[in-house]
Amino acid sequence: MQLYNASSSYYSMIARLALLEAGANFDDRRLDIHFKKEQLSGWYRQLNPKMTVPTLIAGSDIYSDSRDILNFAQSHAAYQWLDSDSSHETPIRALQDHFYAIQIEKITFAKAMLSIPPLRYVFPSLLKKIVKQLEIELATAPNKSAVTEKIKLNEARIAFFTQGTLRDKFDHELQSVTDFLVQLPKPEPMLLGKKLSSIDVITATLLTRIKMIGEYGLIKNYPEIDAWFQNFQQRPTFKNADMWLRFQPMRIFLKN
Ligand SMILES: N[C@@H](CCC(=O)N[C@@H](CS)C(=O)NCC(=O)O)C(=O)O
């Protein structure tokens, strides 16, 4: 198995942590999504037309979304994860749906722009460059609809970053994190019971990101979830999954 992913990427962290927790062996292939923009390269588009990380190749199967990789990990783990117990299927699916509705990219970038005001100009102008490049490619691209979708996505990102009040939009998006945490039951000792589940994997990734952007204070109303997360960070898988509890700009510049 090969996992194409990026060190700083939130959805890649879900994939890394899920596969490690499932005991799956995989080649960890890191991409430079910031400078070289390898997610936009021709060879990668063949694997993942949406041009996002992560992508997992498992034999002849290709999983090009972190949720699919999470569910692949769950079937690999079989009875070792609580997900294998069908009585948990409905609540797990509902929590996964809620988690995947959180706009983490907006939260992360809005926080960065609020903290470092010049980024309000840097991010939109970088995105405009990508849109221009994709528009040039559109004429000759074999998969025109994928390129059109990517242009639309980047235009939506530019609109979010440039229109309206950033602080209000940030607060609104951050509320969805609180709404997710509120639904979690009291850990005993894992989030949904004795065994680990996919909900532990995604919640650990969410709290990792919330910590990285300096918003971990919102956990103060959830001391049991805080205690669960402190314990979770001690797991070898958490350390091996390269979870970014703090922003590491040098690693981005050094492309590792
Ligand atoms: N729904 C996708 C989202 C993946 C995604 O947005 N990945 C980001 C990094 S966290 C990415 O590849 N960004 C680069 C880009 O959009 O060009 C998933 O869950 O895998």
The ligand as a MOL file (V3000), in Angstrom:
LIG
                    3D

  0  0  0     0  0            999 V3000
M  V30 BEGIN CTAB
M  V30 COUNTS 20 19 0 0 0
M  V30 BEGIN ATOM
M  V30 1 N -12.4660 15.5950 1.0570 0
M  V30 2 C -11.0450 15.4650 0.9300 0
M  V30 3 C -10.3900 16.8030 1.1990 0
M  V30 4 C -8.8860 16.7370 0.9940 0
M  V30 5 C -8.2450 18.1070 1.0190 0
M  V30 6 O -8.9120 19.1390 0.8910 0
M  V30 7 N -6.9250 18.0910 1.1800 0
M  V30 8 C -6.1630 19.3370 1.1780 0
M  V30 9 C -5.0410 19.2550 2.2000 0
M  V30 10 S -5.6520 19.0350 3.8530 0
M  V30 11 C -5.5080 19.5280 -0.1720 0
M  V30 12 O -5.1610 18.5690 -0.8310 0
M  V30 13 N -5.3020 20.7870 -0.5670 0
M  V30 14 C -4.5890 21.1180 -1.7600 0
M  V30 15 C -5.4750 21.6540 -2.8330 0
M  V30 16 O -6.7070 21.7100 -2.6840 0
M  V30 17 O -4.9210 22.0350 -3.8780 0
M  V30 18 C -10.5490 14.3970 1.8990 0
M  V30 19 O -11.1940 14.1920 2.9380 0
M  V30 20 O -9.5390 13.7270 1.5970 0
M  V30 END ATOM
M  V30 BEGIN BOND
M  V30 1 1 1 2
M  V30 2 1 2 3
M  V30 3 1 2 18
M  V30 4 1 3 4
M  V30 5 1 4 5
M  V30 6 2 5 6
M  V30 7 1 5 7
M  V30 8 1 7 8
M  V30 9 1 8 9
M  V30 10 1 8 11
M  V30 11 1 9 10
M  V30 12 2 11 12
M  V30 13 1 11 13
M  V30 14 1 13 14
M  V30 15 1 14 15
M  V30 16 2 15 16
M  V30 17 1 15 17
M  V30 18 2 18 19
M  V30 19 1 18 20
M  V30 END BOND
M  V30 END CTAB
M  END
